[in-house]
């Protein structure tokens, strides 16, 4: 069992080893000893004044990896995405998103009250949409008077990897065709790359290649990489400066943020290469789930670290409750759908033990 899950996070009885196997998300990790040492030793300043040296180094390095001019460290991925929406739009504008996009479905409906924008989900497959779908969603030219009555389309957002689609990776050619259509239409573009690190680990394509053509990119340090908190928004220096004003407005101003930024910086430099281990364990979980009667999973669709599956014999909340009592934590989303995510602290033994718990829970 994973020693890192030994604090019993979540309700329910522990398994036979006295530990909980927490597969709810890759956000449940704890800082490693080396990360804690980096955080303890971090030089700090005041981020609100722009003089925290560790934050500045994290921002510089993030922008470098993503091939962007500047980056801004913020507390959460939700804030990073919503800052992008606010920086790109004005109230009443329309934002196009892919089906099941986290930027809308997983962020408390934030685009409406914070930016006052209209969200229009596009149809697509596994959270992705093509250039033709984007073009079909654009407003028709119906003259000046009628144009005043329309919500102008200003921004298009993509998500890579796509959480709701089980960590699906956008094929680069599809992504670039969509971005070319967005440029032709004069639209701003934003990439929710919370788990962009996983897309790179799975495909071998550098993060900067996936980021080409996007005006702004959000990346998260507290998901796949295992940092205690934080995300970053990267893009042109003038646009990031505009977003800094909204960061302060939304209450995102840090003080001695270098302490936590050091954890993110350590994760950025030391935890990206190990992501393929999480992917391998996710595939092992998927194959094991597929062999359990009463559970369904698309094994071939597991590209990165997210495994979404369905229960046909027991309601998903009941299934999750049985697993919790047996020492395994996972997420249920409705009466049928569930998700598990192996992470920094998940071991091969955890995978084997979790699958045995799933077998019993599905019986």
C-alpha positions in Angstrom: 0.0 0.0 0.0 1.1 3.6 -0.6 2.8 5.0 2.5 2.0 8.5 1.2 -1.8 7.7 1.5 -1.4 6.6 5.1 -2.9 9.7 6.7 -6.4 8.3 6.0 -7.6 11.1 3.8 -11.3 10.9 3.4 -13.9 9.1 5.4 -14.2 5.3 5.8 -12.3 2.4 7.3 -8.7 1.7 6.3 -7.7 -1.4 4.5 -5.9 -4.3 6.1 -2.6 -2.5 6.1 -4.2 0.4 8.0 -3.8 2.8 5.0 -6.1 4.4 2.5 -5.3 4.1 -1.2 -6.4 7.4 -2.5 -7.2 7.4 -6.3 -9.6 10.3 -6.3 -7.2 12.6 -8.1 -3.6 13.5 -8.7 -4.3 16.5 -6.5 -4.1 14.5 -3.3 -0.4 14.1 -3.2 1.9 15.3 -0.4 5.2 17.2 -0.9 8.2 14.8 -1.1 11.0 15.3 1.4 13.2 16.9 -1.3 10.3 19.2 -2.2 9.8 20.2 1.4 13.6 20.9 1.7 13.4 23.2 -1.4 10.4 25.0 0.1 12.1 25.5 3.4 15.2 26.9 1.8 13.4 29.1 -0.7 14.4 32.8 -0.9 11.2 34.9 -0.7 10.0 38.4 -1.2 6.5 39.9 -1.7 4.8 38.7 -4.8 2.4 41.6 -4.8 5.3 43.9 -5.2 6.8 41.6 -7.8 10.0 41.0 -5.9 9.7 37.4 -4.8 12.8 35.8 -6.4 11.4 32.2 -6.3 8.1 33.2 -7.9 10.0 35.1 -10.6 12.2 32.1 -11.4 9.1 29.8 -11.5 7.4 32.2 -13.9 10.5 32.6 -16.1 11.0 28.8 -16.3 7.4 28.1 -17.0 7.3 30.7 -19.8 10.5 29.2 -21.2 9.1 25.6 -21.3 5.9 26.8 -22.9 7.6 29.0 -25.4 5.8 32.1 -24.2 7.0 35.6 -23.4 5.8 35.8 -19.8 4.0 33.8 -17.1 2.1 34.6 -13.9 1.9 32.3 -10.9 -1.6 32.0 -9.3 -3.1 29.9 -6.5 -5.3 27.6 -8.6 -6.0 26.4 -12.1 -9.5 27.7 -11.9 -8.2 31.2 -11.2 -5.7 30.8 -14.1 -8.4 29.8 -16.6 -10.8 32.5 -15.4 -8.1 35.2 -15.5 -7.6 34.2 -19.2 -11.2 34.5 -20.0 -11.4 37.9 -18.3 -8.2 39.2 -20.0 -9.4 38.1 -23.4 -13.1 39.3 -23.3 -15.6 41.9 -22.2 -19.0 41.1 -20.6 -21.5 39.9 -23.2 -18.8 38.2 -25.4 -19.2 34.6 -26.4 -16.5 32.0 -25.6 -16.4 28.7 -27.6 -15.4 25.6 -25.7 -15.2 21.8 -26.4 -17.7 19.3 -25.1 -17.4 18.7 -21.3 -14.7 21.4 -20.9 -13.4 21.8 -17.3 -13.3 25.6 -17.8 -17.1 25.6 -17.5 -18.3 22.3 -16.1 -15.6 22.0 -13.4 -15.2 25.6 -12.2 -18.4 26.4 -10.5 -20.0 28.3 -13.4 -17.3 31.0 -13.0 -17.3 32.4 -16.5 -20.8 33.9 -16.1 -20.5 35.8 -12.7 -16.8 36.7 -13.1 -16.4 37.7 -16.7 -20.1 38.0 -17.8 -19.4 35.9 -20.9 -21.7 33.6 -22.8 -20.3 30.0 -23.0 -21.2 28.0 -26.1 -20.1 24.4 -26.0 -19.3 22.9 -29.4 -19.9 19.3 -30.5 -17.0 17.0 -30.8 -15.4 13.7 -29.9 -13.6 13.1 -26.6 -13.7 16.8 -25.8 -12.1 17.8 -29.1 -13.6 19.7 -32.1 -12.3 20.4 -35.5 -11.9 23.4 -37.7 -15.1 22.8 -39.6 -17.1 22.7 -36.3 -15.4 26.0 -35.2 -16.2 27.7 -38.4 -19.9 26.6 -38.3 -20.2 28.2 -34.8 -19.2 31.7 -35.9 -21.8 34.4 -36.3 -23.0 35.1 -39.8 -22.4 38.6 -41.3 -25.9 40.0 -41.2 -25.1 43.7 -41.4 -24.2 46.3 -38.8 -27.6 46.6 -37.2 -28.1 42.9 -36.7 -24.5 42.5 -35.5 -25.4 44.8 -32.5 -27.9 42.2 -31.4 -25.5 39.3 -31.4 -23.1 38.2 -28.7 -19.7 38.6 -30.5 -17.5 35.5 -30.5 -14.2 36.6 -29.1 -12.4 33.5 -27.7 -12.0 29.8 -28.3 -10.7 27.4 -25.6 -9.2 23.9 -25.9 -8.4 21.5 -23.1 -5.3 19.2 -23.4 -5.3 16.7 -21.8 -9.1 16.5 -21.6 -10.2 15.6 -18.1 -13.8 14.7 -18.9 -12.7 12.5 -21.8 -10.4 10.5 -19.6 -7.1 12.3 -20.1 -7.4 12.3 -23.9 -4.5 14.0 -25.8 -5.4 16.3 -28.7 -3.7 15.1 -31.9 -1.3 18.0 -32.9 -2.6 18.2 -36.5 -6.2 18.5 -35.4 -5.2 21.2 -32.9 -3.3 23.2 -35.4 -6.1 23.0 -38.0 -8.5 24.3 -35.4 -6.1 27.1 -34.4 -5.7 28.2 -38.0 -9.5 28.5 -38.3 -9.5 30.6 -35.2 -6.8 32.9 -36.5 -8.7 33.3 -39.8 -11.8 34.4 -37.8 -9.7 36.8 -35.7 -10.4 34.9 -32.4 -8.3 34.9 -29.3 -7.2 31.4 -28.2 -6.7 29.9 -24.8 -5.4 26.4 -23.8 -6.5 24.8 -20.6 -3.3 22.7 -20.2 -3.8 21.8 -16.6 -2.3 18.4 -17.4 -0.3 19.4 -20.5 2.6 17.7 -18.9 0.8 14.4 -19.3 0.1 15.2 -23.0 3.9 15.6 -23.5 4.8 12.5 -21.5 2.3 10.4 -23.6 3.1 11.8 -27.0 6.8 12.9 -26.8 5.7 16.3 -28.2 7.2 19.2 -26.2 4.8 21.4 -24.2 5.9 24.4 -26.3 4.8 22.6 -29.5 1.3 22.0 -28.1 1.2 25.7 -27.0 2.1 27.1 -30.4 -0.8 29.2 -31.7 -2.5 29.8 -28.4 -2.4 33.3 -27.0 -2.5 32.0 -23.4 -1.9 28.7 -21.7 -2.8 27.5 -18.3 -0.7 24.8 -16.6 -1.1 23.3 -13.2 1.6 22.3 -10.8 -0.6 20.6 -8.1 -2.1 17.9 -10.3 0.2 15.6 -12.3 3.4 17.2 -10.9 2.6 16.8 -7.2 3.2 20.3 -5.9 1.2 21.5 -3.0 -0.6 24.2 -4.9 -0.5 26.6 -7.8 -0.9 27.1 -11.5 0.5 29.5 -14.1 -0.9 31.5 -16.9 1.5 32.1 -19.8 1.3 34.3 -22.9 2.4 37.7 -24.3 3.9 40.1 -21.7 1.2 42.8 -22.2 -1.7 40.4 -21.9 -0.2 38.8 -18.8 0.2 42.2 -17.3 -3.5 42.9 -17.9 -4.3 39.6 -16.2 -2.2 40.6 -13.2 -4.6 43.4 -12.6 -7.5 40.9 -12.4 -5.4 38.5 -10.3 -5.3 41.2 -7.7 -9.0 42.0 -8.2 -9.9 38.4 -7.6 -7.9 38.1 -4.4 -5.0 36.2 -5.9 -2.3 38.4 -4.5 0.4 36.5 -2.7 2.9 37.8 -0.2 5.8 35.4 0.5 4.6 33.1 -2.2 8.1 31.8 -2.9 7.7 29.2 -0.2 5.0 27.4 -2.2 6.4 28.4 -5.6 9.6 26.5 -4.6 7.5 23.3 -4.4 6.1 24.0 -7.9 9.5 24.8 -9.3 10.9 21.6 -7.8 8.1 19.6 -9.3 8.5 21.3 -12.7 12.2 20.3 -12.8 12.0 16.8 -11.2 8.6 15.2 -11.7 7.8 15.6 -15.4 9.8 12.6 -16.6 8.2 10.2 -14.1 4.7 10.8 -15.5 5.0 7.8 -17.8 4.9 5.6 -14.7 1.5 7.0 -13.8 0.3 6.3 -17.3 1.5 2.7 -17.1 -0.3 2.2 -13.8 -3.5 3.8 -15.3 -3.4 1.3 -18.2 -2.9 -1.6 -15.7 -5.9 -0.4 -13.7 -7.9 -0.2 -17.0 -7.0 -3.7 -18.0 -7.9 -5.0 -14.6 -11.2 -3.1 -14.5 -12.1 -4.5 -17.9 -11.8 -8.0 -16.5 -14.2 -7.5 -13.7 -17.8 -8.5 -14.3 -20.2 -5.5 -13.8 -17.6 -2.9 -14.8 -17.0 -1.4 -18.2 -14.0 0.6 -19.4 -12.5 1.7 -22.7 -9.0 0.3 -22.3 -7.7 1.7 -25.6 -9.0 5.2 -24.6 -6.7 5.4 -21.6 -3.9 7.6 -22.9 -2.5 9.2 -19.8 -3.2 9.0 -16.1 -7.0 9.2 -15.9 -9.3 6.1 -16.0 -13.0 6.7 -16.3 -15.2 3.6 -16.1 -18.8 2.6 -15.6 -20.6 0.2 -13.2 -23.5 -1.8 -14.6 -24.4 -3.9 -11.6 -24.2 -1.4 -8.6 -24.9 2.3 -8.5 -21.7 4.3 -8.7 -22.1 6.0 -5.3 -22.8 2.6 -3.7 -19.8 1.2 -5.4 -17.6 4.0 -4.2 -18.9 3.7 -0.7 -18.0 -0.1 -0.7 -14.6 0.8 -1.9 -14.1 3.5 0.7 -15.0 1.0 3.5 -12.4 -1.4 2.1 -9.7 1.3 2.0 -9.8 2.7 -1.5 -11.0 6.2 -2.4 -12.3 7.1 -5.9 -14.8 9.5 -7.4 -18.3 8.8 -8.6 -19.9 11.3 -11.0 -23.5 10.1 -11.4 -25.3 6.7 -11.0 -23.0 4.9 -13.4 -19.7 6.7 -14.0 -16.5 6.7 -11.8 -12.9 7.8 -12.1 -9.5 6.8 -10.7 -6.2 8.5 -11.2 -2.8 7.0 -10.1 -0.3 9.6 -9.1 3.1 10.4 -7.5 2.4 8.2 -4.5 0.7 5.3 -6.2 2.6 2.0 -6.3 2.2 -1.2 -8.3 1.0 -2.8 -5.1 -1.7 -0.2 -4.7 -2.9 -1.0 -8.2 -3.2 -4.7 -7.4 -4.8 -4.1 -4.1 -7.3 -1.6 -5.5 -8.3 -4.0 -8.3 -9.1 -6.7 -5.7 -11.3 -4.2 -3.8 -13.0 -3.3 -7.0 -13.8 -7.0 -7.7 -15.4 -7.4 -4.3 -17.3 -4.1 -4.6 -18.8 -5.0 -7.9 -20.0 -8.4 -6.7 
